[in-house]
């Protein structure tokens, strides 16, 4: 049985060590180099045009970050000087972390304790019943 050209190529690719199976036309590039290469190809995209014009993050996100950093710096400066804050809310960050998105775990302690007590009660009842019958 003769092998076709495709079968031969597949066998050579699969027999090659990992990392040498396919040719790599370009050397690895950094994120910025890849971005610079791909952005002109997406010139008609309105999202890309906005990003080129205004930058990667919206302005309100930059302002919010600056406010958070300023508040943290002020809180750090107050604690360094030894001044006591008036309220606990002054020290806490303005944005609290979000809670978990799934239901809390069910606690099986009570059900395990009830099961254990049932087993012990059954064992005691069996022993007592055995003693009553032997008398």
C-alpha positions as CSV (number, residue, x, y, z in Angstrom):
1,X,0.0,0.0,0.0
2,X,1.5,3.3,-1.0
3,X,1.1,6.5,1.1
4,X,-0.2,9.7,-0.5
5,X,1.6,13.0,-0.2
6,X,-0.9,14.2,2.5
7,X,-0.4,11.1,4.6
8,X,3.3,11.5,4.4
9,X,3.1,15.2,5.5
10,X,0.8,14.3,8.4
11,X,3.1,11.6,9.6
12,X,6.1,13.9,9.5
13,X,4.2,16.6,11.4
14,X,3.0,14.3,14.1
15,X,6.5,12.7,14.4
16,X,8.2,16.0,14.9
17,X,8.9,17.1,18.5
18,X,6.6,19.7,20.1
19,X,7.4,23.2,19.0
20,X,8.9,22.0,15.7
21,X,5.7,20.7,14.1
22,X,4.9,23.9,12.1
23,X,7.1,26.6,10.7
24,X,6.9,30.0,12.5
25,X,7.0,32.7,9.9
26,X,7.8,35.6,12.3
27,X,9.7,35.8,15.5
28,X,7.6,36.3,18.6
29,X,6.5,39.9,19.0
30,X,5.6,42.0,22.0
31,X,2.1,43.2,22.7
32,X,2.9,46.8,21.5
33,X,4.5,45.5,18.3
34,X,1.5,43.3,17.5
35,X,-0.9,46.1,18.3
36,X,1.0,48.5,16.0
37,X,0.9,45.9,13.2
38,X,-2.9,45.1,13.6
39,X,-4.4,48.6,14.3
40,X,-4.0,49.8,10.6
41,X,-5.8,46.7,9.5
42,X,-8.8,47.7,11.6
43,X,-8.9,51.3,10.6
44,X,-12.6,51.2,9.6
45,X,-13.8,49.9,13.0
46,X,-15.4,52.8,15.1
47,X,-14.2,51.2,18.4
48,X,-10.6,51.2,17.2
49,X,-10.9,54.8,15.9
50,X,-12.2,55.9,19.4
51,X,-9.4,54.0,21.1
52,X,-6.8,55.6,18.9
53,X,-8.3,59.1,19.5
54,X,-9.1,58.9,23.3
55,X,-6.8,56.2,24.6
56,X,-7.4,52.8,26.0
57,X,-9.4,53.7,29.1
58,X,-12.4,56.1,29.3
59,X,-11.7,59.4,30.9
60,X,-14.0,58.8,33.9
61,X,-12.0,55.6,34.8
62,X,-8.8,57.6,35.0
63,X,-10.5,60.3,37.1
64,X,-11.9,57.7,39.5
65,X,-8.5,56.1,39.8
66,X,-6.9,59.4,40.6
67,X,-9.5,60.1,43.3
68,X,-9.0,56.7,44.9
69,X,-5.2,57.1,45.0
70,X,-5.6,60.7,46.4
71,X,-7.9,59.4,49.1
72,X,-5.6,56.6,50.0
73,X,-2.6,59.0,50.1
74,X,-4.6,61.3,52.5
75,X,-5.6,58.4,54.7
76,X,-2.1,57.2,54.8
77,X,-0.8,60.6,55.7
78,X,-3.3,61.0,58.5
79,X,-2.3,57.6,60.0
80,X,1.3,58.6,59.7
81,X,0.8,61.8,61.6
82,X,-1.2,60.0,64.3
83,X,-4.4,61.9,63.8
84,X,-7.5,59.8,64.7
85,X,-10.2,59.8,62.0
86,X,-13.6,61.1,63.0
87,X,-15.4,58.1,61.5
88,X,-14.5,54.7,60.4
89,X,-16.0,55.5,57.0
90,X,-13.3,58.0,56.4
91,X,-10.7,55.3,56.3
92,X,-12.6,52.7,54.3
93,X,-12.3,52.9,50.5
94,X,-15.2,54.5,48.7
95,X,-15.9,51.3,46.7
96,X,-16.4,48.2,48.8
97,X,-15.6,44.9,47.2
98,X,-18.5,43.0,45.8
99,X,-19.8,39.9,47.6
100,X,-19.8,36.4,46.3
101,X,-22.0,35.6,43.3
102,X,-23.1,32.2,44.5
103,X,-25.0,31.0,47.4
104,X,-23.1,30.4,50.6
105,X,-22.3,26.8,51.5
106,X,-24.8,24.8,53.4
107,X,-23.6,23.8,56.9
108,X,-24.1,20.2,57.5
109,X,-23.0,20.2,61.2
110,X,-26.5,19.9,62.6
111,X,-27.5,17.1,60.3
112,X,-24.3,15.2,61.0
113,X,-24.8,15.6,64.7
114,X,-28.4,14.4,64.5
115,X,-27.3,11.4,62.4
116,X,-24.6,10.6,65.0
117,X,-27.0,10.9,67.8
118,X,-29.4,8.5,66.0
119,X,-26.7,6.0,65.5
120,X,-25.7,6.1,69.2
121,X,-29.4,5.9,70.3
122,X,-29.9,2.9,68.0
123,X,-26.8,1.2,69.4
124,X,-27.9,1.8,73.0
125,X,-31.4,0.5,72.2
126,X,-30.0,-2.6,70.6
127,X,-27.8,-3.4,73.6
128,X,-30.7,-2.7,76.0
129,X,-33.1,-4.9,74.0
130,X,-30.4,-7.7,74.0
131,X,-30.1,-7.5,77.7
132,X,-33.9,-7.6,78.2
133,X,-34.1,-10.7,76.1
134,X,-31.3,-12.5,77.8
135,X,-32.8,-12.0,81.3
